[in-house]
């Protein structure tokens, strides 16, 4: 028998601070999941972002505040000097366990590439194109022509991304190392519909502040982890994570803005026959 869930009240406080070109923003949420026939669980999330600006230079730092200690999630520095823009990712977010196995044969994630780096972009007189060079030696050419936005990266892995709006349909196509993915998004009779090459379909409808989203998520096949090395010089490069098999499922999410300033979302998933209630606020 399904558990009966009641969320009695949601209280929130929102504020924005700006001192000497420093801006503070963030979000917080609490979720209650009945987990179907499994024991229920409550989870929390609180994040904060600090943006400091001085002239043409901006530092953005993000933090996760719901753990025992404040944890850094991103640190980015960007500056513009004439036609040159320099962007630096100063935080390595890839801190995963090495490949291993535990009881039942479950695999831990393997190391991935170090994701810190510097990208230098140059606005050059080649039509509306922008040319960029990152610290890995990749050359990125991007721009918009006749309503089509293109980005082409030449380097370790050549990739091309194109986006265009055609007759009310937003089309995005990406080809990376020979593999092509795409997604289509449009609005029909007030319903926002998204279709991806992964066979995922999402439909969202309703009025602002009171919406329902229905999703159909395809099955995912399992894949073994491929161990890599920090330099990415081995057979498997930086390595890839293990992928667990997941059966296809559907979900329905109803979201409503509350007078308290928070947003309450109820999501039902057929994957584990669970209902999740989430209250969130952004400031």
C-alpha positions as CSV (number, residue, x, y, z in Angstrom):
1,X,0.0,0.0,0.0
2,X,1.3,3.4,-1.0
3,X,2.6,5.6,1.8
4,X,0.6,8.7,2.5
5,X,2.8,11.8,2.3
6,X,2.0,15.2,3.6
7,X,4.1,18.3,3.3
8,X,2.6,20.7,5.8
9,X,4.5,23.9,5.3
10,X,7.4,25.5,3.4
11,X,9.2,28.5,4.7
12,X,11.8,30.4,2.8
13,X,13.9,33.5,3.0
14,X,15.5,35.1,-0.1
15,X,18.1,37.9,-0.2
16,X,20.6,39.4,-2.6
17,X,23.8,41.1,-1.5
18,X,26.2,43.3,-3.5
19,X,29.1,44.8,-1.8
20,X,32.0,46.5,-3.6
21,X,31.2,44.7,-7.0
22,X,30.5,41.4,-5.2
23,X,27.2,39.7,-5.8
24,X,25.8,36.7,-3.8
25,X,23.2,34.3,-5.0
26,X,22.2,30.8,-4.3
27,X,19.5,28.1,-3.9
28,X,18.3,25.6,-1.4
29,X,15.9,22.6,-1.5
30,X,14.6,19.7,0.6
31,X,13.2,16.5,-0.9
32,X,11.2,13.7,0.5
33,X,11.1,10.5,-1.5
34,X,8.8,7.6,-0.5
35,X,11.0,5.2,-2.6
36,X,8.1,3.0,-3.4
37,X,8.2,-0.2,-1.4
38,X,11.7,0.7,0.0
39,X,12.3,2.9,3.1
40,X,11.6,6.5,2.5
41,X,14.4,9.1,2.5
42,X,14.9,12.9,2.9
43,X,17.7,14.8,1.2
44,X,18.9,18.4,1.3
45,X,20.8,20.7,-1.0
46,X,22.0,24.2,-0.5
47,X,24.3,26.1,-2.9
48,X,25.9,29.5,-3.0
49,X,27.6,31.5,-5.8
50,X,29.8,34.5,-5.3
51,X,30.6,36.8,-8.3
52,X,33.3,39.5,-8.1
53,X,33.7,42.0,-10.8
54,X,36.5,44.5,-11.4
55,X,36.5,46.3,-14.8
56,X,36.6,43.6,-17.5
57,X,37.5,40.8,-15.1
58,X,35.0,38.5,-13.3
59,X,35.7,35.8,-10.8
60,X,32.8,33.3,-10.2
61,X,33.0,30.8,-7.3
62,X,30.4,28.3,-6.4
63,X,30.0,26.3,-3.2
64,X,28.0,23.4,-1.8
65,X,26.8,24.2,1.7
66,X,24.7,21.2,2.7
67,X,27.6,19.0,3.8
68,X,29.6,19.0,7.0
69,X,31.9,21.6,5.5
70,X,31.6,24.2,2.8
71,X,32.7,22.4,-0.5
72,X,34.0,24.2,-3.6
73,X,32.2,23.1,-6.8
74,X,33.6,25.7,-9.3
75,X,36.0,28.6,-9.6
76,X,36.2,30.4,-12.9
77,X,38.1,33.6,-13.9
78,X,37.4,35.5,-17.1
79,X,39.0,38.7,-18.3
80,X,38.9,40.7,-21.5
81,X,41.8,42.7,-22.9
82,X,40.9,44.4,-26.1
83,X,39.9,41.7,-28.7
84,X,41.3,38.9,-26.4
85,X,39.2,37.0,-23.8
86,X,40.9,34.7,-21.3
87,X,38.8,32.2,-19.4
88,X,40.4,30.0,-16.7
89,X,38.7,27.0,-15.0
90,X,40.6,27.0,-11.7
91,X,38.9,24.1,-9.9
92,X,39.3,20.4,-10.7
93,X,35.9,18.9,-10.2
94,X,37.0,15.4,-11.2
95,X,37.8,13.7,-7.9
96,X,36.5,10.2,-8.3
97,X,37.6,6.9,-6.8
98,X,39.9,4.6,-8.9
99,X,38.4,1.6,-10.7
100,X,37.6,-1.3,-8.3
101,X,34.9,-3.8,-7.4
102,X,32.9,-4.4,-4.3
103,X,30.4,-7.1,-3.2
104,X,28.1,-8.0,-6.0
105,X,30.5,-6.9,-8.7
106,X,29.5,-3.2,-8.6
107,X,32.2,-1.0,-10.1
108,X,33.4,2.4,-8.8
109,X,34.0,5.2,-11.3
110,X,37.4,5.4,-12.9
111,X,39.5,8.6,-13.1
112,X,38.5,11.1,-15.8
113,X,40.4,14.0,-17.3
114,X,41.5,16.8,-15.1
115,X,39.0,19.5,-16.0
116,X,41.0,22.7,-15.1
117,X,42.3,24.7,-18.0
118,X,42.6,28.0,-19.8
119,X,40.9,29.1,-23.0
120,X,42.1,32.1,-25.0
121,X,39.5,33.6,-27.4
122,X,40.3,36.1,-30.1
123,X,37.7,38.2,-32.0
124,X,39.2,38.3,-35.5
125,X,37.9,39.9,-38.7
126,X,36.6,36.6,-40.2
127,X,33.0,37.6,-40.7
128,X,31.2,36.9,-37.4
129,X,33.5,34.2,-36.3
130,X,35.4,33.8,-33.0
131,X,38.7,31.8,-32.8
132,X,39.7,30.3,-29.5
133,X,42.7,28.2,-28.3
134,X,42.7,26.2,-25.1
135,X,45.5,24.8,-23.1
136,X,45.2,21.3,-24.6
137,X,46.0,22.7,-28.1
138,X,42.4,22.5,-29.3
139,X,41.3,25.2,-31.8
140,X,37.7,26.3,-31.6
141,X,36.0,28.2,-34.4
142,X,32.5,29.5,-33.6
143,X,29.9,32.0,-34.9
144,X,26.4,32.6,-36.2
145,X,25.7,32.8,-39.9
146,X,22.2,33.2,-41.5
147,X,20.6,32.2,-38.2
148,X,22.7,29.0,-37.8
149,X,25.1,28.9,-34.8
150,X,28.1,26.7,-35.4
151,X,31.0,25.6,-33.3
152,X,33.9,23.4,-34.6
153,X,36.7,22.1,-32.4
154,X,39.8,20.6,-33.9
155,X,42.2,18.8,-31.5
156,X,42.3,15.5,-29.6
157,X,38.7,14.9,-30.4
158,X,37.2,16.8,-33.4
159,X,33.6,17.9,-32.8
160,X,31.1,20.1,-34.6
161,X,27.9,21.5,-33.1
162,X,25.2,23.3,-35.0
163,X,22.0,25.0,-33.7
164,X,19.2,26.6,-35.7
165,X,15.5,27.6,-35.4
166,X,13.5,26.3,-38.3
167,X,9.8,27.1,-38.6
168,X,9.3,27.2,-34.8
169,X,11.5,24.1,-34.2
170,X,14.9,24.5,-32.4
171,X,17.3,22.0,-33.8
172,X,20.7,21.1,-32.3
173,X,23.1,18.6,-33.9
174,X,26.5,17.5,-32.5
175,X,29.1,15.3,-34.1
176,X,31.9,14.2,-31.9
177,X,34.6,11.7,-32.9
178,X,32.2,10.5,-35.7
179,X,29.2,10.0,-33.4
180,X,26.2,12.2,-34.0
181,X,23.5,13.2,-31.5
182,X,20.6,15.6,-31.9
183,X,17.6,17.1,-30.2
184,X,14.5,18.9,-31.4
185,X,12.4,21.3,-29.3
186,X,9.1,23.0,-30.3
187,X,5.8,24.3,-28.8
188,X,2.5,22.9,-30.0
189,X,-0.8,24.2,-28.6
190,X,1.1,25.6,-25.6
191,X,2.9,22.3,-24.9
192,X,6.7,22.4,-25.0
193,X,8.0,19.1,-26.6
194,X,11.6,17.9,-26.7
195,X,12.8,14.9,-28.7
196,X,16.4,13.7,-28.5
197,X,18.4,11.1,-30.5
198,X,18.6,9.0,-27.3
199,X,14.8,8.5,-27.8
200,X,14.0,10.6,-24.7
201,X,10.8,12.5,-25.1
202,X,9.6,15.4,-22.8
203,X,6.4,17.3,-22.8
204,X,5.8,20.3,-20.5
205,X,2.6,22.3,-20.3
206,X,0.6,24.6,-18.0
207,X,0.7,28.2,-17.0
208,X,3.7,30.0,-15.6
209,X,4.2,28.9,-12.0
210,X,2.0,25.9,-12.4
211,X,3.3,23.3,-14.8
212,X,3.4,19.6,-15.5
213,X,6.2,17.8,-17.3
214,X,5.8,14.2,-18.6
215,X,9.0,12.4,-19.7
216,X,9.7,9.1,-21.3
217,X,13.3,7.9,-20.6
218,X,14.8,5.1,-22.7
219,X,16.6,2.1,-21.3
220,X,20.4,2.4,-20.8
221,X,22.7,-0.5,-21.5
222,X,25.5,-1.3,-19.0
223,X,29.1,-0.5,-19.9
224,X,32.3,-1.5,-18.1
225,X,34.7,1.2,-16.8
226,X,37.8,1.8,-18.8
227,X,40.8,2.7,-16.6
228,X,42.8,5.7,-17.8
229,X,45.7,7.8,-16.5
230,X,46.1,11.4,-15.3
231,X,47.9,12.4,-18.5
232,X,45.4,10.8,-20.9
233,X,48.3,9.1,-22.7
234,X,47.3,5.5,-22.3
235,X,45.1,3.3,-24.6
236,X,41.9,4.5,-22.9
237,X,43.0,8.1,-22.6
238,X,41.7,9.6,-19.4
239,X,39.4,6.7,-18.9
240,X,35.6,6.4,-18.7
241,X,33.1,5.8,-16.0
242,X,31.2,2.5,-15.5
243,X,27.6,2.7,-16.7
244,X,24.9,0.8,-14.9
245,X,22.0,-0.7,-16.8
246,X,18.7,1.1,-16.3
247,X,15.3,0.0,-17.6
248,X,13.1,2.4,-19.6
249,X,10.7,4.4,-17.4
250,X,8.4,7.4,-17.4
251,X,8.0,10.2,-15.0
252,X,5.4,13.0,-14.3
253,X,6.4,16.1,-12.4
254,X,4.0,18.8,-11.2
255,X,5.6,22.1,-10.2
256,X,3.9,25.0,-8.5
257,X,5.2,28.4,-7.2
258,X,4.1,29.1,-3.6
259,X,3.3,32.5,-2.1
260,X,6.3,31.9,0.3
261,X,8.6,32.3,-2.7
262,X,9.5,28.6,-2.9
263,X,8.6,26.1,-5.6
264,X,7.0,22.8,-4.7
265,X,7.5,19.9,-7.1
266,X,5.9,16.5,-6.9
267,X,7.5,13.8,-9.2
268,X,6.2,10.3,-9.7
269,X,8.5,7.7,-11.4
270,X,7.6,4.3,-12.7
271,X,11.3,3.2,-12.4
272,X,10.8,2.4,-8.7
273,X,7.1,3.3,-8.2
274,X,8.2,6.3,-6.1
275,X,6.8,9.8,-5.3
276,X,9.1,12.6,-4.5
277,X,8.2,16.0,-3.0
278,X,10.8,18.8,-3.4
279,X,10.6,22.3,-2.0
280,X,13.2,24.7,-3.4
281,X,14.0,28.4,-3.3
282,X,16.4,30.5,-5.3
283,X,17.8,33.9,-4.1
